[in-house]
Amino acid sequence: MLKVLKSGFFTTIQDIGRFSFRDKGVPVSGVMDTVTVYKLNMLLENESDAAVLEITMTGPTLEFEEDSYISLGGAEFSVTLNNEPINNYKVLKINAGDILSYGRLKTGFRAYLAIKKGFQSPKILGSRSYYGIITPKALLKDKSEVPYVKTEDFKPKITGLKVDSILEEDTLHVAKGPEFELLDDKQLEHLFSQQFTVANENNRMAYQLNETISGHAISMLTSATLPGTIQFTPAGKLIILMKDGQTTGGYPRILQLTDKGISILAQKKAGDTFSFKLM
């Protein structure tokens, strides 16, 4: 069992997501930064959908009650295991009683903690991902407990990775959305010639941006959306739907982020900047 001594700002359990229920209004959920999580689960030789902890802005303090192996990645924090500094993208042996502590955030916004065989929170609609409307918890709190499978003997094929970090990337590659052709030349110029800044209104549901482009008077029926869909409001604001975003929307869907683009954006916080590049 994993004991949460201190939970941090927003720590949840996430896997790759909850699929086949969007027609019922259920978001995909799942990890915001799939680029990182695939690497961590690969290091531990887990299934690609093994559940991890997603840690946002400030990290937890955790006690492991049984032996296992872990790997950390994503945002860079000052992290210690039994008061000794540890690094991202390494396979680390955990012994019963070990304490993992997250300190200062250095770079990025969301960190991930993977464990051998994944965290074993209950599966609901085929996923272990927290989503407060359909799962008992929306986030981990102090004194929470999370089950995992005790592992004493594991000889990893790879004990560490040197990764190309996405934390400093500031270009989001996008495809044309269903309503892209409704944009005029002026709107297109604004969209692809300026830097955009993440607004204070950003979370697992959506990211809003401070800058606007020329508005519109387009009226359309509510239509399907996906994680990474970029909606365009009549006032010219851009709203980027993320993993807990709604399944339908009534604003024009002008762009669609790639999976890597979602991962890059997931590591941005309020005040960070980026630009769009059409594929």
Residue pairs with C-beta under 8 A, 6 or more apart in sequence:
1 65
1 66
1 145
1 146
1 147
1 148
2 62
2 63
2 64
2 65
2 115
2 119
2 145
2 146
2 147
2 148
3 62
3 63
3 64
3 65
3 143
3 144
3 145
4 11
4 60
4 61
4 62
4 140
4 141
4 142
4 143
4 144
4 145
4 146
5 60
5 61
5 62
5 63
5 99
5 142
5 143
6 60
6 61
6 142
7 60
7 139
7 140
7 141
7 142
7 144
8 55
8 56
8 57
8 58
8 59
8 60
8 102
9 56
9 57
9 58
10 55
10 56
10 57
10 139
11 53
11 54
11 55
11 56
11 59
11 60
11 139
11 140
12 53
12 54
12 129
12 130
12 138
12 139
12 140
13 51
13 52
13 53
13 54
13 119
13 121
13 128
13 129
13 130
13 140
13 146
14 29
14 30
14 31
14 32
14 37
14 51
14 52
14 53
14 54
14 128
14 129
14 130
15 30
15 31
15 49
15 50
15 51
15 52
15 118
15 127
15 128
15 129
16 30
16 31
16 34
16 37
16 48
16 49
16 127
17 28
17 29
17 30
17 31
17 127
17 129
17 243
18 26
18 27
18 28
18 29
18 30
18 124
18 125
18 126
18 127
18 129
18 131
19 28
19 126
19 127
20 126
21 125
22 28
22 224
22 247
23 247
25 246
25 247
25 248
26 125
26 131
26 134
26 247
27 131
27 227
27 243
27 244
27 245
27 246
27 247
28 226
28 227
28 243
29 127
29 129
29 130
29 131
29 204
29 243
29 244
30 127
30 129
30 243
31 37
31 52
31 54
31 112
31 129
31 243
32 54
32 110
32 204
32 242
32 243
32 262
32 263
32 266
33 74
33 110
33 112
33 166
33 262
33 263
33 266
33 267
34 259
34 262
34 263
35 166
35 259
35 260
35 263
36 73
36 74
36 112
36 166
36 263
37 52
37 73
37 112
37 114
38 48
39 73
39 89
39 161
39 163
40 52
40 71
40 72
40 73
40 89
40 112
40 114
41 47
41 48
41 50
41 52
41 114
41 118
42 48
42 158
43 71
43 89
43 90
43 91
43 114
43 156
43 158
43 160
43 161
44 50
44 69
44 70
44 71
44 91
44 114
44 115
44 116
44 154
44 156
45 116
45 154
45 156
45 157
46 114
46 116
46 117
46 118
47 118
49 118
50 114
50 117
50 118
50 119
51 118
51 119
51 120
51 121
51 128
51 129
52 112
52 113
52 114
52 115
52 118
52 119
53 60
53 112
53 113
53 119
53 140
53 146
54 110
54 111
54 112
55 74
55 75
55 77
55 102
55 110
55 111
55 112
55 113
56 109
56 110
57 105
57 109
57 269
58 102
58 105
59 77
59 79
59 101
59 102
59 103
59 105
59 111
60 102
60 140
61 99
61 100
61 101
61 102
62 99
62 100
62 101
62 113
63 97
63 98
63 99
63 100
64 94
64 95
64 96
64 97
64 98
64 99
64 100
65 96
65 97
66 96
66 148
66 150
67 93
67 94
67 95
67 96
67 150
67 151
67 152
68 94
68 115
68 116
68 148
68 149
68 150
68 151
69 91
69 92
69 93
69 94
69 115
69 116
69 151
69 154
69 156
70 91
70 92
70 94
70 100
70 113
70 114
70 115
70 116
71 89
71 90
71 91
71 92
71 113
71 114
72 79
72 86
72 87
72 88
72 89
72 90
72 92
72 111
72 112
72 113
72 114
73 88
73 89
73 111
73 112
73 114
73 163
74 88
74 108
74 110
74 111
74 112
74 267
75 105
75 106
75 107
75 108
75 109
75 110
75 111
75 167
75 267
76 88
76 105
76 106
76 107
76 108
76 111
76 167
77 102
77 103
77 104
77 105
77 106
77 111
78 85
78 102
78 103
78 104
78 106
79 85
79 86
79 87
79 100
79 101
79 102
79 103
80 86
80 100
80 101
80 103
81 92
81 94
81 98
81 99
81 100
81 101
82 98
82 99
83 101
86 92
89 160
89 161
89 162
89 163
90 159
90 160
91 156
91 158
91 159
91 160
94 115
100 113
102 111
107 167
107 168
108 167
108 267
109 266
109 267
109 268
109 269
110 266
110 267
115 148
116 148
116 149
116 151
116 154
117 148
117 149
117 151
118 128
118 148
118 149
119 128
119 146
119 147
119 148
120 128
120 146
120 147
120 148
120 149
121 128
121 130
121 146
121 147
122 128
122 135
122 136
124 134
124 135
125 134
129 135
130 137
130 138
130 139
131 138
131 244
132 138
132 139
137 144
140 146
166 260
166 263
166 264
166 267
167 267
169 264
170 195
170 273
170 274
170 275
171 274
171 275
171 276
171 277
172 257
172 258
172 261
172 264
172 265
172 274
172 275
172 276
172 277
173 257
173 258
173 260
173 261
173 277
173 278
173 279
174 230
174 255
174 256
174 257
174 258
174 261
174 276
174 277
174 278
174 279
175 255
175 256
175 258
175 278
175 279
176 254
176 255
176 256
176 278
177 229
177 230
177 252
177 253
177 254
177 255
177 256
178 223
178 253
179 218
179 220
179 232
179 252
179 253
179 254
180 254
180 255
182 216
182 218
182 252
182 254
183 191
183 232
183 254
184 214
186 214
187 213
187 214
187 216
190 213
190 214
191 213
191 254
191 255
191 276
192 275
192 276
192 277
192 278
194 211
194 275
195 211
195 273
195 274
195 275
196 209
196 210
196 211
196 238
196 273
196 274
196 275
196 276
197 209
197 210
197 211
197 271
197 272
197 273
198 207
198 208
198 209
198 210
198 265
198 268
198 269
198 270
198 271
198 272
198 273
198 274
199 207
199 208
199 209
199 210
199 270
200 270
201 207
201 208
202 208
202 268
202 269
202 270
203 242
203 244
204 242
204 243
204 244
205 241
205 242
205 244
205 245
205 246
206 239
206 240
206 241
206 242
206 245
207 239
207 240
207 242
207 265
207 268
208 237
208 238
208 239
208 240
209 237
209 238
209 239
209 240
211 238
212 235
212 236
212 237
212 238
213 232
213 236
213 238
214 236
215 233
215 234
215 235
215 236
216 232
216 234
216 236
216 252
217 234
218 234
218 252
220 250
220 251
220 252
221 250
222 248
222 249
222 250
223 248
223 249
223 250
223 253
224 247
224 248
225 231
225 241
225 245
225 246
225 247
225 248
225 249
225 253
226 241
226 256
227 241
227 242
227 243
227 245
227 257
227 262
228 240
228 241
228 242
228 256
228 257
228 258
228 259
228 261
228 262
229 240
229 241
229 245
229 249
229 253
229 255
229 256
229 257
230 238
230 239
230 240
230 241
230 253
230 254
230 255
230 256
230 257
231 238
231 239
231 240
231 241
231 249
231 251
231 252
231 253
231 254
232 238
232 251
232 252
232 253
232 254
233 239
233 251
234 251
239 251
240 257
240 265
241 249
242 262
242 265
242 266
243 262
255 276
257 265
258 279
264 274
265 274
268 274
